[in-house]
Structures are given as C-alpha cells and as structure tokens.
Amino acid sequence: MPVINRVAEMQDQVAEWRRHLHQNPELLYDVHETSKFVAEKLRSFGCDVVETGIGKTGVVGIIKGSHGDGPVIGFRADMDALPIFETSGKAWASRTPGKAHSCGHDGHTAMLLGAAQYLAETRNFKGSVAVIFQPAEEGGAGALAMINDGLMETFGIRQVYGMHNEPRLPVGNFAIRKGGIMAAADTFEITVHGRGSHAAQPHNSIDPILVSSHIVLALQSLVSRETDPLKSLVVTVASIHGGEASNVIPAFVKMTGTVRTLLPETRDFAEKRLTEVAQSTAIAHGATAEVTYRRGYPVTFNHDDETDFAVEIAGKVAGPKAVQTGMAPHMGAEDFSYMLEKRPGAFIFIGNGDSASLHNAAYDFNDEAIPYGVSYWVTLAETALSAQELAA
C-alpha cells in the first residue's frame, strides 16, 4: 500500500532536516540549537501555539483542526544524541567529536516535523494535535521533566503516542505489542568492605575481590533459580573496581550494574533479593556489603485499545502484513514510559532496514523510512480526530 502522496513528495526536504540535525548533535538537556531549529520550523508551518522551555529545553507545538473543537492527542519525538564518536563515514556525519545521533533521534524529530508541516497545511481533523519534542531521553528522564512542567494538563492531552526506529526490521514495516514493550531500568552499586593486606599474605586479609566474585555469581541465581522463566529478569554487573597494585589486597571493592524487568512484581523482587544476596554473601566471607539501589525508567507499557488503534493505522500505511503485532519486548529502556503512565497510548517501532544497531558508532538513520513514519503520524491524527470517529 502506498504512503500519502504529499508525504512522499516531502521526503527529500525532511531528509535534509534530518541530516542537518545529524551533523549537529547535542546531549541530554543541552539541546538548545536543536530546540531552536524545531521551534522555528513549527512557527514557519503556522502552528497555532509553539511553546519552548518545557522540561528545560522541550518544545511543544499545537495544531488545531479545521472541523471545530475536540480532544487533543500528543505525538512525541526525542531530540538528544549520544556521547559517541561516530564512524558511519556519511557525508552528513557528526561535526562534533564525541557526540553522535547513534540512536536515530534525528530521524524521529525530522519525521514529526514533517507530520507537523503536513497537518498544519491540511488541518483535516476535529480537535488538536500536540507535537512534543523532548530532550534528555538518553538517561536524563526528559519525559518526566516535561510532565513535571505540566505537559499533559497545560495542553489538555488525552492520549499520547511514540515511535522509535528498529534496525534489522525492514523499511516499510512496523512492530508493536500490547503491555510491556520495553523494560524498567534500575541501577545498583555494591561496595564490599573487607580487610587489606600484602598480596603474599592473603590469610591476613578479608579479600573483597574474592568476595565480589562470589557476589557476581550469586546474583545470577536470582535469574536462573528464583525467577519464573516466563517473567523476564536481567541482572548485569557491569563494572568492578578495586585495588591499584599487583601485590596489595585492597580494603574494599566497588561494583555497579543494572537490573531490567518487565513486571512490577519482578522489579520489587529483584530490588529486595539483590540487596539480601549481596549482603549475606559478604557476611558469609567475613566481609560486609553496602548496597545502593536506584530505580530508573519504568516499564514502557502499551495500553490495549491504543495498541489496537496503532496497529490499524500502521496497517493503513504499510499494509497489514507489514505490521508485527506480537514482537518480543526489548530489555532496553525508554522514558516515554513516564508519558504512558500519565495517559493511555502506544509506542511503536518502525523499520530502519539493514543498519548498524542502536548506540553503535557506525549507526545512521535510514531516510527511506521517512515517508512511512510521517504517514503514520498523519494518518493517526486524521483517523483519531475525524468527526465520524468522535461521533461514534
């Protein structure tokens, strides 16, 4: 099935915006030039309202339909890049060493700008569309910052939808699932306190390096022996730091890592048992363990009715056979989860084709996906806010 003809004609222009953003990546909340670029485009399209500074550097545009008053639905794109040295070799590669759009947020922003332009031109709907451009998705909880600044209440948003590109999913395809589609992401820090000594006299020590090794192994039993195999849990110790010299057993070791879950009860269990296992393992070896557990982004949870609607819209754009409705959940995290906690909605993946993986230095967004992404947003708006749908 073809995408919207006018949208197909816009592809080169939207790709130009995308490549400009790709060349000029910014991190977390420091997306001042990106926000300025977005706000200027929205004003040039004739959006009825353009508000900046929401969630520090977020931007919201309001587009009112031509068929009268009605509800407001929100579409969200993330704007920030990653602290990565790009190796894509593209002509539009990052001009700022150590910063790169290696997750495709440049594409997400450009596609939503394309949709905003189209919707501002046509206004073939009843009610309003809020286009939400968010900073600091990559670890800064920019979605929560925008919510705390009154995003939902200020603009009267009833439903909210998000989109992310997916490498290896063919261009022109979509993927989604009901319920948990991306994991909750928590972090932990464990400091093992032992007793230092000369490395040639280990009997005089309580070796925190040995103890930390036992803790690493013991934590995996939470996954393999204490968690239902059908309830996903990931426990990863990602760093261990202790000691400076080859002939000294240190007095303490610090370990850090992450926990990923898809269910609230699994999350509660993991927090409780990780602390208990670390501390009891340390005690068993004569040491002590100090545990700090921090909850991060919650589960990205797709609501049933809105997921069905997103599937319908993606099917209109790409054809039903190009929409996977039971994709496996990602154990990565996404702060759009905060928006889905506040309002019903759905988060969908759009194919990026045979590209490098996300957060890879060689990654680049595939501009061939642009017509599908823009058409998805436009079709969703015009369908959700059609006078006929609202009357029904």
Phi and psi in degrees as a GROMACS rama.xvg file:
@    title "Ramachandran Plot"
@    xaxis  label "Phi"
@    yaxis  label "Psi"
@TYPE xy
-75.9378  154.501  PRO-2
-77.454  173.731  VAL-3
-62.1158  131.258  ILE-4
-58.054  -46.1625  ASN-5
-62.0106  -36.471  ARG-6
-67.0914  -40.9212  VAL-7
-60.0769  -37.1784  ALA-8
-67.4267  -24.8559  GLU-9
-83.4463  -7.87464  MET-10
-55.0878  -47.1365  GLN-11
-63.4899  -38.7567  ASP-12
-66.2918  -44.8347  GLN-13
-65.5893  -38.0762  VAL-14
-63.4895  -35.7487  ALA-15
-62.9299  -43.8025  GLU-16
-60.7302  -45.8462  TRP-17
-58.7562  -44.2882  ARG-18
-70.0835  -32.764  ARG-19
-61.4601  -46.8863  HIS-20
-63.2671  -37.9753  LEU-21
-63.9287  -37.1306  HIS-22
-71.9713  -18.9714  GLN-23
-127.231  63.0644  ASN-24
-73.4408  147.458  PRO-25
-135.297  154.128  GLU-26
-105.978  147.449  LEU-27
47.8161  -123.707  LEU-28
-85.8936  -7.90108  TYR-29
-86.0759  53.8802  ASP-30
-110.221  43.9083  VAL-31
-63.4455  -44.7249  HIS-32
-70.4008  -37.3536  GLU-33
-64.1126  -45.4425  THR-34
-61.6081  -40.4278  SER-35
-63.2665  -43.4586  LYS-36
-60.0858  -46.3758  PHE-37
-63.3075  -48.2271  VAL-38
-62.0326  -40.4438  ALA-39
-64.0083  -39.9032  GLU-40
-64.7449  -45.702  LYS-41
-61.0427  -40.1211  LEU-42
-66.7439  -39.5437  ARG-43
-66.5874  -27.6006  SER-44
-75.1787  -17.7606  PHE-45
90.2189  27.1743  GLY-46
-58.2227  143.961  CYS-47
-69.5444  -33.8725  ASP-48
-137.449  136.358  VAL-49
-132.764  111.969  VAL-50
-113.764  132.045  GLU-51
-113.691  169.64  THR-52
75.5758  18.2751  GLY-53
-89.3328  122.792  ILE-54
65.5335  43.8514  GLY-55
75.887  -65.5149  LYS-56
-130.626  17.8686  THR-57
-77.1994  158.473  GLY-58
-130.203  137.807  VAL-59
-128.834  131.559  VAL-60
-114.987  139.14  GLY-61
-113.185  127.37  ILE-62
-119.253  117.456  ILE-63
-92.0307  135.79  LYS-64
-72.315  164.737  GLY-65
-92.0505  1.35536  SER-66
-106.482  23.3469  HIS-67
100.213  -176.537  GLY-68
-71.7105  155.669  ASP-69
-178.133  -170.436  GLY-70
-70.4323  168.844  PRO-71
-114.9  128.451  VAL-72
-114.663  146.793  ILE-73
-110.949  137.837  GLY-74
-117.954  130.085  PHE-75
-116.475  136.841  ARG-76
-128.223  145.751  ALA-77
-97.8266  147.817  ASP-78
-112.149  -18.4802  MET-79
-85.3431  157.016  ASP-80
-104.538  -166.491  ALA-81
-122.596  153.313  LEU-82
-80.3672  73.6388  PRO-83
-133.451  143.111  ILE-84
-84.9067  111.733  PHE-85
-69.893  140.345  GLU-86
-128.106  21.1345  THR-87
-67.4395  -28.7812  SER-88
76.3346  8.07061  GLY-89
-72.4613  154.223  LYS-90
-64.0853  -24.8458  ALA-91
-102.999  24.1852  TRP-92
-61.9715  162.653  ALA-93
-53.2809  135.751  SER-94
-93.4501  -0.502719  ARG-95
-115.857  103.925  THR-96
-55.6307  135.139  PRO-97
87.5837  0.469877  GLY-98
-133.553  136.244  LYS-99
-156.772  147.58  ALA-100
-84.3823  73.0373  HIS-101
-94.7259  14.2406  SER-102
-126.888  -1.63153  CYS-103
86.0342  14.5754  GLY-104
-66.1869  -25.0304  HIS-105
-61.8668  -41.1406  ASP-106
-67.7302  -40.8176  GLY-107
-61.109  -45.1656  HIS-108
-64.3118  -44.9001  THR-109
-64.4648  -41.0636  ALA-110
-64.4317  -39.6559  MET-111
-70.8247  -33.1732  LEU-112
-62.8109  -41.6668  LEU-113
-60.8591  -42.2476  GLY-114
-64.5813  -40.8669  ALA-115
-61.4105  -41.7153  ALA-116
-62.24  -46.5919  GLN-117
-62.3452  -48.1748  TYR-118
-65.9765  -34.3733  LEU-119
-69.4122  -29.452  ALA-120
-75.3213  -42.5314  GLU-121
-95.4685  -44.4349  THR-122
51.9392  37.351  ARG-123
-87.3876  61.4362  ASN-124
-160.666  168.854  PHE-125
-114.256  122.466  LYS-126
110.659  -151.194  GLY-127
-141.42  152.3  SER-128
-112.424  129.906  VAL-129
-103.553  115.967  ALA-130
-95.8814  120.772  VAL-131
-111.622  119.595  ILE-132
-112.598  111.919  PHE-133
-107.847  136.439  GLN-134
-85.9086  169.435  PRO-135
56.1777  44.2208  ALA-136
-73.4626  -33.5063  GLU-137
-79.2254  65.9012  GLU-138
98.4119  -3.59762  GLY-139
-105.086  -0.987948  GLY-140
55.6929  45.7453  ALA-141
-61.6101  -32.1519  GLY-142
-61.5703  -43.3008  ALA-143
-65.5096  -38.3879  LEU-144
-62.2279  -40.559  ALA-145
-67.9896  -40.0815  MET-146
-61.7923  -44.3538  ILE-147
-65.7356  -21.2741  ASN-148
-87.1269  7.80941  ASP-149
89.5659  23.1297  GLY-150
-49.5966  -54.3187  LEU-151
-68.6144  -43.4844  MET-152
-73.8464  -43.338  GLU-153
-58.9808  -41.1345  THR-154
-103.779  3.36855  PHE-155
63.8057  35.7898  GLY-156
-73.6426  128.033  ILE-157
-97.3201  -38.8591  ARG-158
-132.884  157.137  GLN-159
-142.948  139.246  VAL-160
-130.296  146.087  TYR-161
-133.59  164.655  GLY-162
-146.499  144.93  MET-163
-141.869  142.516  HIS-164
-74.7462  154.846  ASN-165
-134.851  106.43  GLU-166
-58.6623  146.703  PRO-167
77.1762  -13.1049  ARG-168
-82.6138  125.884  LEU-169
-57.2813  145.677  PRO-170
-59.1683  137.266  VAL-171
90.926  2.63356  GLY-172
-113.71  155.5  ASN-173
-128.165  157.002  PHE-174
-144.267  142.879  ALA-175
-162.084  166.296  ILE-176
-153.813  155.821  ARG-177
-78.4738  155.734  LYS-178
75.9434  -148.853  GLY-179
-67.3241  114.475  GLY-180
-107.53  -24.5929  ILE-181
-138.688  152.095  MET-182
-82.501  158.388  ALA-183
-71.9772  143.79  ALA-184
-124.391  110.244  ALA-185
-113.88  158.33  ASP-186
-125.63  155.532  THR-187
-139.648  156.116  PHE-188
-134.555  126.825  GLU-189
-120.53  122.387  ILE-190
-109.593  116.593  THR-191
-94.6832  121.026  VAL-192
-104.106  119.327  HIS-193
-122.515  -139.056  GLY-194
-139.807  125.751  ARG-195
-79.4038  160.149  GLY-196
-165.709  177.369  SER-197
-64.7121  139.309  HIS-198
-64.5375  -22.0685  ALA-199
-81.843  -5.45729  ALA-200
-128.637  60.028  GLN-201
-61.4461  -22.6589  PRO-202
-67.5139  -16.4342  HIS-203
-89.2593  -1.39008  ASN-204
-109.963  167.879  SER-205
-117.118  100.179  ILE-206
-75.2606  107.327  ASP-207
-70.7563  -21.8469  PRO-208
-69.1162  -44.0246  ILE-209
-62.486  -44.117  LEU-210
-62.238  -43.7415  VAL-211
-62.6074  -33.7736  SER-212
-64.1506  -41.7798  SER-213
-64.7553  -36.2945  HIS-214
-65.4178  -43.0638  ILE-215
-55.7041  -47.0421  VAL-216
-67.4297  -42.0237  LEU-217
-64.6128  -35.0974  ALA-218
-64.6827  -28.0397  LEU-219
-70.0714  -19.4175  GLN-220
-67.8942  -22.8413  SER-221
-60.9042  -36.5032  LEU-222
-81.2811  -48.6752  VAL-223
-81.7046  -23.5194  SER-224
-129.306  -10.0919  ARG-225
-120.899  -4.55216  GLU-226
-118.318  134.807  THR-227
-54.7129  126.483  ASP-228
-57.2559  -21.2766  PRO-229
-87.0888  -2.04362  LEU-230
-116.182  104.713  LYS-231
-62.1928  136.367  SER-232
-147.296  130.116  LEU-233
-121.093  127.009  VAL-234
-123.963  113.409  VAL-235
-123.355  121.403  THR-236
-86.4808  113.652  VAL-237
-101.501  -16.4605  ALA-238
-150.557  144.12  SER-239
-135.468  122.821  ILE-240
-128.103  124.77  HIS-241
-169.161  134.877  GLY-242
80.5576  159.402  GLY-243
-130.554  -26.724  GLU-244
-118.66  154.905  ALA-245
-77.1686  -11.3548  SER-246
-119.438  22.1805  ASN-247
-132.104  126.491  VAL-248
-84.1586  122.205  ILE-249
-74.728  168.587  PRO-250
-86.4266  -21.0755  ALA-251
-152.25  160.446  PHE-252
-135.219  138.149  VAL-253
-112.086  132.349  LYS-254
-123.541  142.673  MET-255
-132.875  157.322  THR-256
-172.598  -169.488  GLY-257
-135.445  152.654  THR-258
-125.022  131.651  VAL-259
-123.24  133.062  ARG-260
-142.834  161.612  THR-261
-117.498  -7.96827  LEU-262
-127.966  142.642  LEU-263
-58.0803  -40.2655  PRO-264
-68.1939  -33.2558  GLU-265
-69.0634  -36.6072  THR-266
-63.7901  -45.6382  ARG-267
-61.9319  -44.099  ASP-268
-60.3455  -45.9277  PHE-269
-63.2411  -42.3008  ALA-270
-62.731  -44.0215  GLU-271
-67.2148  -49.0861  LYS-272
-75.7237  -32.0375  ARG-273
-59.9834  -43.9839  LEU-274
-64.2776  -45.8586  THR-275
-63.41  -44.6706  GLU-276
-66.2344  -42.8325  VAL-277
-63.5513  -46.3983  ALA-278
-69.6939  -41.9996  GLN-279
-70.2242  -34.7014  SER-280
-64.9482  -40.8897  THR-281
-63.5508  -45.679  ALA-282
-60.8381  -38.711  ILE-283
-61.172  -21.7903  ALA-284
-107.401  12.8418  HIS-285
82.3917  8.65648  GLY-286
-108.264  -175.957  ALA-287
-131.198  156.731  THR-288
-130.875  127.856  ALA-289
-101.605  122.018  GLU-290
-116.535  129.275  VAL-291
-118.403  122.642  THR-292
-118.265  125.159  TYR-293
-120.983  126.743  ARG-294
-82.0475  132.688  ARG-295
-108.643  -138.101  GLY-296
-59.7301  136.874  TYR-297
-75.9549  177.983  PRO-298
-62.6595  135.432  VAL-299
-81.4793  106.586  THR-300
-113.43  112.498  PHE-301
-80.2573  129.625  ASN-302
-78.4272  145.369  HIS-303
-59.2061  -56.2612  ASP-304
-63.6382  -41.5654  ASP-305
-69.6341  -31.7568  GLU-306
-66.9212  -43.2061  THR-307
-58.6505  -40.3175  ASP-308
-67.3103  -41.9528  PHE-309
-61.6893  -39.0311  ALA-310
-61.866  -44.0302  VAL-311
-59.3009  -45.5544  GLU-312
-66.3619  -46.0078  ILE-313
-59.9731  -36.9106  ALA-314
-65.1143  -36.2287  GLY-315
-64.3201  -35.6943  LYS-316
-80.152  -46.1494  VAL-317
-111.401  -11.3664  ALA-318
96.1727  140.499  GLY-319
-56.8073  -33.3639  PRO-320
-70.511  -14.9019  LYS-321
-96.0352  12.196  ALA-322
-119.969  113.877  VAL-323
-85.4524  122.523  GLN-324
-101.741  -5.41416  THR-325
-130.682  43.0965  GLY-326
-60.492  152.027  MET-327
-69.1561  141.176  ALA-328
-67.699  149.424  PRO-329
-84.0825  141.178  HIS-330
-91.3624  0.374018  MET-331
-73.3192  170.455  GLY-332
-119.938  163.39  ALA-333
-153.675  127.835  GLU-334
-81.9073  0.972154  ASP-335
-58.9598  -17.9579  PHE-336
-54.183  -36.4941  SER-337
-64.365  -37.895  TYR-338
-68.2468  -37.5611  MET-339
-72.7699  -17.1142  LEU-340
-74.9962  -27.1292  GLU-341
-92.5762  -31.1996  LYS-342
-141.848  150.002  ARG-343
-66.4837  149.428  PRO-344
173.954  -166.789  GLY-345
-153.761  149.378  ALA-346
-117.344  124.693  PHE-347
-122.464  151.841  ILE-348
-104.865  141.363  PHE-349
-118.96  139.279  ILE-350
-65.4822  133.748  GLY-351
-108.216  2.86643  ASN-352
75.1886  -159.152  GLY-353
-84.2005  70.2389  ASP-354
-109.194  170.04  SER-355
-60.8704  158.809  ALA-356
-71.9486  164.158  SER-357
-62.9719  145.633  LEU-358
65.3836  22.5462  HIS-359
-102.731  139.289  ASN-360
-61.8539  -22.0323  ALA-361
-92.917  -1.26142  ALA-362
-67.1451  146.667  TYR-363
-148.43  141.502  ASP-364
-66.1894  142.128  PHE-365
-91.5436  112.848  ASN-366
-66.921  -16.5684  ASP-367
-67.6965  -16.2699  GLU-368
-80.0717  -14.7041  ALA-369
-55.8784  -49.8331  ILE-370
-60.3305  -33.2323  PRO-371
-70.9749  -42.0171  TYR-372
-66.7166  -45.4997  GLY-373
-64.4172  -42.58  VAL-374
-63.4915  -35.8952  SER-375
-60.6863  -49.1581  TYR-376
-62.0203  -45.4044  TRP-377
-64.4509  -46.3598  VAL-378
-65.3742  -37.8298  THR-379
-61.6407  -46.0357  LEU-380
-63.4839  -49.8304  ALA-381
-68.1814  -28.5994  GLU-382
-80.1544  -48.1403  THR-383
-64.3301  -33.1451  ALA-384
-109.276  21.1615  LEU-385
-73.6769  146.468  SER-386
-59.1574  -36.2652  ALA-387
-66.6901  -43.7878  GLN-388
-63.1297  -42.8127  GLU-389
-68.2107  -35.9434  LEU-390
-66.1801  -36.8556  ALA-391
